[in-house]
Amino acid sequence: MLAGLYRAAQHRRSRALLALLLVVSGSTLAADVPEEPVRARFAELGEIIRVTPQRAVPLLAGLDAQARRTPAEYARLLTLSCDLSHRLGKHVEAVQLCEQALQLGRQVHDDSLVARALLSKAYALFGLNEMSQSHQLVWEAERLAAASTDVDLRILVQISSGESFAEEGNFPVALTKMQGAVTLARQSGNKLQIAVALKSLAYLYNQMREFDKGFEAIGEAEQLAEAIDSPGRLAIFKTTEYILAANSGDMGRGTTALLSALALERRIGADAMIANTLVNLADSYLKQQDWRRALAYAQQALEQAQKLHDDALAATARVNVGQAYLGMGRLAEGKKHIEQGMDWYQRSGNKPDQQGVLVEYGDALERAGDLPGALAAYHRERALSNELFETRRQKAMMELQEKYEADKRQRQIEMLRQENQVKSTEIDNRRLQQRIWWLLALVFALASVIVGILYRKVRHANAQLEVKNHELKQQSARDPLTALYNRRHFQEFMRSYQDIERRGAGTSGEDMVSAMFLLDVDHFKHINDTYGHGAGDAVLREIADALREILRETDMIVRWGGEEFLAFLPAVPRDSLDEVARRLLAGIPARTIDYQGTRLSVNVSIGFAPFPLVPGMALSWERAINIVDMALYLAKGHGRNRAYGVRGVSGLAPAALDEVENDIEKAWRAGLVDLAIVTGHVPELRMAS
């Protein structure tokens, strides 16, 4: 597990802060020299914050009295305090400090101060997983800094803007921003700024899978770091080189780069950077399945994290220690360390990172041969995925409702404005009546026309409101990404659904039943991590189209949660369920997606069963879906790209179904459950550029 995954929301945005890192080997702030200009000392303090933030705490406090002499200097000090709190993981406190800096910057009408405070606030909000709001602040800072004479600020906002577009999957715009930052840095002639911009451009090329260009950019940045004698910056660039090498499959080059970075960091005593590099080295050797070296570096990382009192990094190191033990076959020790690391993730409330750890945990257990343990990890990950999906869905609905309310308020304001115009007209008319009596009839006629127009406008506005209400109702039943029905609509449908006995209802006397199919996209997290969430969304939309094509119009297709889909077939021959599963396994991988020059295709795992599961037995649809879900996990745990179907239950009392729900594989092997197994064909090429 890479350093930074444990708090990705901080580190992705902190790249922009780290991009301004200067070497501080042997450098101190000289807090006991009050005559030194405060503004000149801010730059040095900013670099210390980025390398060794704990050292900066007393130094920053020592500048407080001097900085309060002018609002501009105090605003800069507050912005640095925001950066320091963010680097120490105190993101809420950082946001509050940035708000104070923004107020002072606006009071003195200094757009550059405001832009810097907006950037720092954006980084802190990103640390709180508020990605959308963070991006908006970055772009507002970019607009304010456009006319600034501060070239360093303009380079920084262009880099941050490019990162924001990349995080939203808009790589063409991100590339334009990054290349613009490099051009601006070259024009300034500042080797440090050129290296900063090239490093950010190299990371973007990594995201775009253009590794040759990425290596070329980071190579030039490393040469510049050596030219300006900056071991701290060179260590950061070596870490970026590792990321490029790891993603391109050249683990040897990546490991060499990390070892070089570690030597540089130890040379300048950058303890926090050392801890992160040790974690990355452990991750590198885990990828190479060199369990002994992975364990050694993970244990060093754990000791360093405990020394720094960095609980988050310690949790990451424990996960790596556990994975190394699992790779060595020491299952009990491996599970113990991973669960200890997981405990921090659960307490931290960072559910996206917790989900990523569970995926790695399940894969490690599967490699170690512990299939029940792997299945349990996948079950935990799936529950968390559904919870995250529901949270995102509710947030999207709230945003839609807020937009609707804003439109409604705008209409009300417009109507009030029109009413005020009417009142003004009536007052003028009364004055006109007093002065010109012979125009009285004409004025009343004109007023009648105006009232008629307003009445028609009100009727038109009410009609539009009714249309909007209807659209909102439709949207509440549909998933906004795939246009399929959502889980809430299906639940409401099933509460009123009355199953009808259909035996002999087929054209050839077949046994007609209803059926449920639950599908999960295999290795979907890899798609998001490799190509971005935009690619993941494109895959989900393509699967939705495939399901509409493969199934019938009378079948209900639901986006169940995250990368899961549910199909409810109201009337289908019982003996055709295997064939339906076979069509789904073959039809979905046959669809390919062209995403930014890359062709993508995915497999699915499926669980299915007739409904009702046992004729004559009162079994709720919720329990039926739970059993189908267990069949899906069985398919995931037994190799993926296959379907497991529950044909029936042999001689069980209703109470005994609990055993089937708790461990369907055990019940299957005991002969209590009749399962059908349908396997898919693995294509020769899954993804190609």
C-alpha positions in Angstrom: 0.0 0.0 0.0 1.5 3.4 -1.1 2.1 6.2 1.3 -0.6 8.8 0.7 -3.4 6.3 0.1 -4.2 6.4 3.7 -5.0 10.1 3.3 -5.2 10.6 -0.4 -7.5 13.6 0.0 -4.6 15.5 1.6 -1.7 14.3 -0.5 -3.2 14.8 -3.9 -3.8 18.4 -3.1 -0.6 18.7 -1.1 1.3 18.0 -4.3 0.9 21.7 -5.1 2.4 22.7 -1.7 5.2 20.2 -2.0 5.9 21.5 -5.5 7.4 24.6 -3.9 9.7 22.7 -1.6 13.2 24.2 -1.3 16.2 22.4 0.2 16.7 23.5 3.8 19.8 21.5 4.6 21.5 23.4 7.4 19.0 26.2 7.2 17.3 27.8 10.2 14.9 30.7 10.6 16.9 32.7 13.1 13.9 33.6 15.2 16.1 35.6 17.5 16.9 38.3 14.9 14.0 40.7 15.1 15.5 43.3 12.8 15.2 40.9 9.8 12.3 41.9 7.6 9.2 39.9 8.2 8.2 39.5 4.6 11.7 38.1 3.7 11.4 35.5 6.4 8.0 34.3 5.3 9.5 32.6 2.2 12.0 30.7 4.3 9.3 29.7 6.8 7.1 28.5 4.0 9.7 26.0 2.9 10.3 24.7 6.4 6.5 24.1 6.8 6.7 21.9 3.7 9.7 19.9 4.8 9.6 19.6 8.6 6.2 21.1 9.7 6.8 20.4 13.4 9.9 22.6 13.3 7.8 25.5 12.0 5.4 25.6 14.9 7.5 27.7 17.3 9.1 29.7 14.5 5.6 30.7 13.2 4.6 31.8 16.7 7.7 34.0 16.9 6.6 36.0 13.9 3.1 36.8 15.2 3.8 40.1 17.0 5.8 41.5 14.1 3.3 40.4 11.4 0.4 42.2 13.2 1.9 45.5 12.4 0.2 45.6 9.0 -3.0 43.8 7.7 -1.1 42.5 4.6 1.7 40.9 6.6 -0.7 39.4 9.1 -2.8 38.0 6.2 0.3 36.3 4.8 1.1 34.9 8.3 -2.5 33.5 8.6 -2.1 31.9 5.2 1.1 30.2 6.4 -0.6 29.1 9.6 -3.4 27.6 7.4 -0.7 25.7 5.4 0.9 24.5 8.6 -2.3 23.2 10.1 -3.1 21.5 6.8 0.3 19.8 6.8 -0.3 18.6 10.4 -3.7 17.1 9.4 -5.8 19.8 11.2 -7.9 20.6 8.2 -10.9 22.2 10.0 -8.5 24.6 11.9 -6.8 25.3 8.6 -10.0 26.4 6.9 -10.8 28.8 9.8 -7.3 30.4 9.6 -7.7 30.8 5.8 -11.1 32.5 6.3 -9.4 35.1 8.5 -6.6 35.6 5.9 -9.3 36.1 3.2 -11.1 38.8 5.2 -7.8 40.7 5.7 -6.8 40.3 2.0 -10.2 41.7 0.9 -10.0 44.6 3.3 -6.7 45.8 1.8 -7.9 45.0 -1.7 -4.9 42.8 -2.5 -6.0 40.1 -5.1 -2.6 38.3 -4.7 -3.1 37.8 -1.0 -6.7 36.7 -1.6 -5.6 34.2 -4.3 -3.0 32.7 -2.0 -5.5 32.3 0.8 -8.0 30.8 -1.5 -5.4 28.2 -2.7 -4.5 27.3 0.9 -8.2 27.0 1.8 -8.7 24.7 -1.3 -5.9 22.4 -0.1 -7.5 22.2 3.4 -11.0 21.5 2.0 -9.5 18.7 -0.2 -8.1 17.2 3.0 -11.7 17.1 4.2 -12.8 15.3 1.0 -14.7 18.4 -0.3 -13.3 18.0 -3.8 -15.9 20.0 -5.7 -15.7 23.0 -3.4 -11.9 22.8 -3.4 -11.8 22.9 -7.2 -14.0 26.0 -7.3 -11.7 27.9 -5.0 -8.7 27.0 -7.1 -10.4 28.3 -10.2 -11.4 31.5 -8.4 -7.8 32.0 -7.3 -6.6 31.5 -10.9 -9.0 34.2 -12.0 -7.7 36.7 -9.3 -4.1 35.9 -10.0 -4.3 36.3 -13.8 -3.3 40.0 -13.7 -0.8 39.6 -10.8 2.8 40.6 -11.1 3.7 37.7 -8.8 5.0 35.1 -11.3 5.5 32.4 -8.7 1.8 32.8 -7.7 0.7 32.5 -11.3 2.7 29.4 -11.9 1.3 27.8 -8.7 -2.4 28.6 -9.6 -1.9 27.1 -13.1 -0.4 23.9 -11.6 -3.3 23.7 -9.1 -5.8 24.4 -11.8 -4.4 21.6 -14.0 -4.5 19.2 -11.0 -8.1 20.1 -10.4 -9.1 19.4 -14.0 -7.2 16.1 -13.9 -9.0 15.0 -10.8 -12.3 15.6 -12.6 -11.0 13.5 -15.5 -10.6 16.4 -18.0 -7.1 15.6 -19.1 -7.0 17.8 -22.3 -7.6 21.0 -20.3 -5.3 19.8 -17.5 -2.5 19.3 -20.0 -3.0 22.8 -21.4 -2.8 24.3 -17.9 0.4 22.3 -17.0 2.1 23.1 -20.3 1.2 26.8 -19.7 2.8 26.6 -16.3 6.0 25.1 -17.7 6.1 27.9 -20.4 5.6 30.6 -17.8 8.3 29.2 -15.6 10.8 29.0 -18.5 10.0 32.6 -19.4 10.8 33.6 -15.8 14.3 31.9 -16.1 13.9 30.5 -12.5 15.3 27.0 -12.5 13.4 26.1 -9.4 10.1 27.1 -10.8 10.9 25.3 -14.1 11.6 22.1 -12.1 8.4 22.5 -10.1 6.3 22.8 -13.2 8.0 19.9 -14.9 7.4 17.6 -11.9 3.7 18.4 -12.0 3.6 17.8 -15.7 5.3 14.5 -15.3 2.7 13.4 -12.8 -0.1 14.4 -15.2 1.6 12.3 -17.9 1.5 9.4 -15.5 -2.2 9.8 -15.0 -2.6 9.9 -18.8 -0.5 6.7 -19.2 2.0 8.5 -21.4 5.0 7.2 -19.4 7.8 8.1 -21.9 6.8 11.8 -21.8 6.6 11.6 -18.0 10.1 10.2 -17.7 11.4 12.9 -20.0 9.9 15.7 -17.9 10.9 14.3 -14.5 14.4 13.6 -15.8 14.8 17.3 -16.7 13.4 18.3 -13.3 16.0 16.1 -11.6 18.8 17.7 -13.5 17.6 21.1 -12.5 17.4 20.0 -8.8 21.0 18.8 -9.0 22.1 22.1 -10.7 20.6 24.2 -7.9 21.9 21.8 -5.2 18.5 20.9 -3.7 18.6 17.4 -2.2 15.1 17.9 -0.7 13.5 18.7 -4.1 15.5 15.9 -5.8 14.1 13.4 -3.3 10.5 14.5 -4.2 11.3 14.1 -7.9 12.7 10.6 -7.3 9.4 9.7 -5.6 7.6 10.9 -8.7 10.0 8.8 -10.9 9.0 5.8 -8.7 5.3 6.3 -9.4 5.9 6.5 -13.1 8.1 3.4 -13.1 5.7 1.4 -10.9 2.7 2.3 -13.1 4.7 1.4 -16.3 5.8 -1.9 -14.9 9.5 -1.1 -14.4 9.7 -1.9 -10.7 13.5 -2.1 -10.8 13.8 1.5 -11.8 11.2 2.5 -9.3 12.9 0.8 -6.4 16.2 2.4 -7.4 14.6 5.8 -7.4 13.1 5.3 -4.0 16.4 4.2 -2.5 18.0 7.3 -3.9 15.2 9.4 -2.4 15.7 7.8 1.0 19.4 8.5 1.1 18.7 12.2 0.2 16.0 12.5 2.9 18.3 11.0 5.6 21.0 13.5 4.5 18.8 16.5 5.2 17.0 14.9 8.2 13.5 15.2 6.7 11.8 12.7 9.1 8.3 12.9 7.6 9.5 12.4 4.1 11.7 9.4 5.3 8.6 7.8 6.8 6.6 8.1 3.6 9.5 6.8 1.5 9.9 3.8 3.8 6.2 3.0 3.3 6.6 3.3 -0.5 9.6 1.0 -0.5 7.6 -1.6 1.4 4.8 -1.2 -1.2 7.4 -1.6 -4.0 8.7 -4.8 -2.7 5.2 -6.1 -2.0 4.5 -5.5 -5.7 7.6 -7.6 -6.5 6.5 -10.2 -4.0 9.8 -9.8 -2.2 8.1 -10.4 1.2 11.3 -10.3 3.3 12.4 -6.8 2.1 8.8 -5.6 2.1 8.5 -6.6 5.8 11.8 -5.0 6.7 10.9 -1.6 5.2 7.3 -1.7 6.5 8.6 -2.3 10.1 11.0 0.6 9.7 8.2 2.8 8.4 6.1 1.8 11.5 8.8 2.7 13.9 9.3 6.1 12.1 5.6 6.8 12.1 5.3 6.1 15.8 8.3 8.4 16.4 6.5 11.1 14.6 3.1 10.3 16.3 1.6 10.0 12.9 -1.3 7.5 13.4 -2.4 7.6 9.8 1.0 6.6 8.5 1.4 4.0 11.2 -1.9 2.4 10.0 -0.6 2.3 6.5 2.7 0.7 7.6 0.7 -1.9 9.7 -1.3 -2.9 6.6 2.0 -3.3 4.6 3.4 -5.4 7.5 0.3 -7.6 7.4 0.4 -8.0 3.6 4.1 -9.1 3.8 3.2 -11.7 6.5 0.4 -13.0 4.4 2.7 -13.3 1.4 5.1 -15.4 3.6 2.2 -17.7 4.6 2.0 -16.3 8.2 -1.7 -15.8 8.1 -2.5 -15.2 11.8 0.2 -12.5 12.1 -0.8 -10.9 8.8 -4.4 -10.7 9.7 -3.6 -9.2 13.1 -1.5 -6.4 11.7 -4.0 -5.6 8.9 -6.9 -5.5 11.3 -4.9 -3.2 13.6 -4.3 -0.9 10.6 -8.0 -1.2 9.6 -9.0 -0.1 13.1 -7.5 3.4 12.5 -9.3 3.7 9.1 -12.6 2.9 10.7 -12.0 5.4 13.5 -10.8 8.1 11.1 -14.1 8.0 9.0 -12.2 8.1 5.7 -14.4 5.5 4.0 -13.0 5.7 0.4 -9.5 4.8 1.7 -11.0 2.2 4.0 -12.6 0.6 0.9 -9.2 0.6 -0.9 -7.6 -1.2 2.0 -10.3 -3.8 2.1 -9.8 -4.5 -1.6 -6.1 -5.1 -1.1 -6.8 -7.2 2.0 -9.2 -9.5 0.0 -6.7 -9.9 -2.8 -3.9 -10.8 -0.4 -6.0 -13.4 1.4 -7.1 -14.8 -1.9 -3.4 -15.2 -3.0 -2.6 -16.8 0.4 -5.4 -19.4 -0.2 -7.7 -18.2 2.5 -10.9 -18.0 0.4 -13.4 -17.7 3.3 -11.3 -14.8 4.7 -11.1 -13.2 1.2 -14.9 -13.6 0.8 -15.5 -11.9 4.2 -13.2 -9.0 3.1 -15.0 -8.6 -0.2 -18.3 -8.7 1.8 -17.1 -5.8 4.0 -15.9 -3.9 1.0 -19.2 -4.3 -0.8 -21.2 -3.1 2.1 -18.9 0.0 2.4 -19.2 0.6 -1.4 -23.0 0.5 -1.1 -22.9 3.0 1.8 -20.6 5.4 -0.2 -22.9 5.1 -3.2 -26.0 5.9 -1.2 -24.2 8.9 0.3 -23.2 10.2 -3.1 -26.7 9.6 -4.4 -28.2 11.6 -1.5 -25.7 14.4 -2.1 -26.7 14.5 -5.8 -30.4 14.7 -4.9 -29.7 17.5 -2.4 -27.8 19.4 -5.0 -30.7 18.9 -7.5 -33.2 20.1 -4.9 -31.1 23.1 -4.1 -30.9 24.0 -7.8 -34.7 23.7 -8.0 -35.2 25.9 -4.9 -32.8 28.5 -6.4 -34.8 28.5 -9.7 -38.0 28.8 -7.7 -36.6 31.8 -5.7 -35.5 33.4 -8.9 -39.1 33.1 -10.3 -40.5 34.6 -7.1 -38.1 37.5 -7.3 -39.1 38.1 -10.9 -42.8 38.0 -10.0 -42.2 40.5 -7.2 -40.3 42.8 -9.6 -43.2 42.6 -11.9 -45.6 43.4 -9.1 -43.6 46.4 -8.1 -43.7 47.6 -11.7 -47.5 47.2 -11.6 -47.7 49.2 -8.4 -45.5 51.9 -9.8 -47.7 52.1 -12.9 -50.8 52.4 -10.8 -49.3 55.3 -8.8 -48.4 57.0 -11.9 -51.8 56.4 -13.3 -53.5 58.0 -10.3 -51.3 61.1 -10.6 -52.1 61.2 -14.3 -55.9 60.9 -13.5 -55.6 64.0 -11.3 -53.9 66.1 -14.0 -55.5 64.8 -17.2 -59.1 63.8 -16.6 -59.9 63.1 -20.3 -57.3 60.3 -20.5 -59.0 58.3 -17.7 -60.7 55.8 -19.9 -57.5 55.1 -21.8 -55.5 54.5 -18.6 -58.0 51.9 -17.3 -57.9 50.1 -20.6 -54.1 50.0 -20.4 -54.2 48.7 -16.9 -56.6 45.9 -17.9 -54.2 44.9 -20.7 -51.3 44.7 -18.2 -53.3 42.7 -15.7 -54.3 40.2 -18.5 -50.7 39.8 -19.5 -49.6 39.3 -15.9 -52.4 36.7 -15.4 -51.2 34.8 -18.5 -47.6 34.9 -17.2 -48.7 33.6 -13.8 -50.5 30.7 -15.5 -47.5 30.0 -17.7 -45.2 30.0 -14.6 -47.5 27.6 -12.7 -47.6 25.3 -15.8 -43.8 25.3 -15.9 -43.7 24.6 -12.1 -45.9 21.6 -12.6 -43.6 20.3 -15.4 -40.5 20.8 -13.1 -42.3 18.9 -10.3 -43.0 16.0 -12.7 -39.3 16.0 -13.8 -38.1 16.0 -10.2 -40.4 13.0 -9.5 -39.0 11.2 -12.5 -35.4 12.0 -11.5 -36.0 10.7 -8.0 -36.8 7.3 -9.5 -33.8 7.2 -11.8 -30.0 6.9 -11.4 -28.6 10.2 -12.8 -25.5 8.5 -14.3 -27.1 5.4 -16.1 -30.7 6.5 -16.4 -31.6 3.1 -14.9 -34.1 2.7 -12.0 -32.5 3.4 -8.6 -32.7 1.2 -5.5 -35.4 3.3 -3.8 -37.7 2.9 -6.8 -37.2 -0.9 -6.8 -37.9 -1.1 -3.0 -41.2 0.8 -3.5 -42.1 -1.4 -6.4 -41.4 -4.6 -4.5 -43.5 -3.4 -1.5 -46.6 -3.3 -3.7 -45.6 -6.3 -5.9 -48.0 -9.3 -5.7 -46.4 -12.4 -7.1 -48.7 -14.4 -9.4 -48.5 -18.1 -9.9 -47.5 -18.6 -13.5 -47.2 -22.4 -13.9 -48.1 -23.5 -17.3 -48.5 -19.9 -18.5 -45.7 -20.3 -21.1 -46.5 -21.0 -24.7 -45.2 -24.6 -24.4 -46.4 -25.2 -20.9 -43.2 -24.1 -19.2 -42.9 -23.4 -15.5 -42.9 -19.6 -15.5 -41.3 -17.8 -12.6 -39.9 -14.4 -11.7 -36.1 -14.1 -11.3 -33.5 -11.8 -9.8 -30.0 -11.3 -11.2 -27.4 -9.4 -9.3 -24.3 -8.3 -11.2 -21.0 -6.8 -10.0 -18.2 -5.4 -12.3 -14.9 -7.3 -11.8 -11.8 -5.2 -10.9 -13.8 -1.9 -11.2 -11.5 -0.1 -8.7 -8.6 -0.8 -11.1 -10.4 1.1 -13.9 -10.9 4.1 -11.6 -7.4 4.1 -10.2 -5.8 3.7 -13.6 -7.9 5.9 -15.9 -9.8 8.1 -13.5 -13.4 8.2 -12.4 -14.5 9.5 -15.8 -13.5 6.2 -17.3 -15.4 4.3 -14.5 -18.5 6.3 -15.2 -18.2 5.6 -19.0 -17.9 1.8 -18.2 -21.1 1.9 -16.0 -23.1 3.7 -18.7 -21.9 1.1 -21.3 -23.0 -1.7 -19.0 -26.4 -0.1 -18.6 -26.8 0.1 -22.4 -25.7 -3.6 -22.7 -28.3 -4.7 -20.1 -31.1 -2.8 -22.0 -30.0 -4.6 -25.2 -29.6 -8.1 -23.6 -32.8 -8.1 -21.5 -36.4 -7.4 -22.4 -38.4 -4.2 -22.1 -40.6 -5.8 -19.5 -37.6 -6.5 -17.2 -36.8 -4.0 -14.5 -33.1 -3.0 -14.6 -31.8 -1.2 -11.5 -28.5 0.4 -10.5 -28.2 -1.3 -7.2 -25.2 0.6 -5.8 -21.7 1.6 -7.0 -20.7 -0.9 -9.6 -23.6 -3.3 -8.9 -26.7 -3.8 -11.0 -30.0 -5.7 -10.3 -32.3 -7.2 -13.0 -35.8 -8.3 -12.0 -37.4 -10.5 -14.6 -41.2 -10.7 -13.8 -42.0 -13.7 -16.0 -39.4 -16.2 -17.4 -39.2 -20.0 -17.9 -37.5 -21.5 -14.9 -35.2 -23.7 -17.1 -34.0 -20.6 -19.0 -32.3 -18.8 -16.1 -28.9 -20.3 -16.9 -29.1 -19.2 -20.5 -29.9 -15.6 -19.3 -26.8 -15.6 -17.1 -24.8 -17.0 -20.1 -26.0 -14.2 -22.3 -25.1 -11.6 -19.7 -21.6 -13.0 -19.2 -20.9 -13.0 -22.9 -22.8 -9.8 -23.9 -21.2 -7.3 -21.4 -17.5 -8.1 -22.2 -18.4 -7.9 -25.9 -19.0 -4.2 -25.5 -15.9 -1.9 -25.7 -15.5 1.7 -24.9 -13.1 4.2 -26.5 -12.1 6.5 -23.6 -9.5 9.1 -24.4 -7.6 6.9 -26.8 -7.9 3.7 -24.7 -10.3 0.8 -25.4 -11.9 -0.6 -22.3 -13.9 -3.8 -21.7 -14.9 -5.5 -18.4 -16.2 -8.8 -17.1 -18.9 -9.2 -14.5 -19.7 -11.7 -11.7 -23.4 -12.7 -11.2 -25.6 -14.2 -8.6 -29.2 -15.2 -9.6 -32.3 -17.1 -8.3 -36.0 -17.6 -9.1 -38.5 -15.6 -7.0 -40.1 -16.9 -5.0 -37.1 -19.1 -4.1 -39.1 -21.9 -2.6 -42.7 -22.4 -4.0 -45.3 -22.1 -1.2 -42.8 -20.7 1.3 -43.4 -17.1 2.5 -39.9 -15.6 1.8 -39.6 -11.9 1.6 -37.9 -10.3 -1.4 -35.3 -8.8 0.9 -34.1 -12.2 2.0 -34.2 -13.5 -1.5 -31.9 -10.7 -2.6 -29.6 -11.5 0.3 -29.3 -15.1 -0.8 -28.6 -13.9 -4.4 -26.0 -11.5 -3.0 -24.3 -14.5 -1.3 -24.3 -16.4 -4.6 -22.6 -13.3 -6.2 -19.9 -13.3 -3.5 -19.4 -17.0 -4.1 -18.8 -16.2 -7.8 -16.4 -13.4 -6.9 -14.5 -15.6 -4.5 -14.2 -18.5 -7.0 -12.5 -16.6 -9.7 -14.9 -13.9 -11.0 -16.3 -13.8 -14.6 -18.9 -16.4 -13.7 -22.4 -16.8 -12.4 -23.8 -18.8 -9.5 -27.5 -19.5 -9.5 -29.7 -20.8 -6.7 -32.0 -23.4 -8.3 -33.7 -24.4 -5.1 -33.4 -25.4 -1.4 -33.7 -29.1 -0.4 -36.1 -29.9 2.4 -35.4 -26.9 4.6 -37.7 -25.4 7.2 -38.1 -21.6 6.9 -35.9 -21.0 10.0 -33.1 -23.0 8.5 -32.7 -20.5 5.7 -30.6 -18.5 8.1 -27.8 -21.1 7.6 -28.0 -20.6 3.8 -27.8 -16.8 4.2 -24.8 -17.0 6.6 -22.7 -19.5 4.6 -24.1 -20.5 1.2 -20.9 -22.4 0.2 -21.2 -24.6 3.3 -24.8 -25.3 2.7 -24.1 -26.1 -1.0 -21.4 -28.6 -0.1 -23.8 -30.2 2.5 -26.3 -30.7 -0.3 -28.8 -28.3 1.2 -28.7 -25.9 -1.8 -28.9 -26.7 -5.5 -26.5 -24.3 -7.3 -26.0 -23.8 -11.0 -22.6 -22.6 -12.2 -22.2 -20.7 -15.5 -18.7 -19.6 -16.5 -17.8 -16.8 -18.9 -15.0 -16.9 -21.6 -11.9 -14.8 -20.8 -11.1 -12.6 -23.8 -7.5 -12.4 -25.1 -7.4 -8.6 -24.7 -9.1 -6.8 -21.8 -7.8 -3.2 -22.2 -5.7 -1.8 -25.1 -4.5 1.7 -26.0 
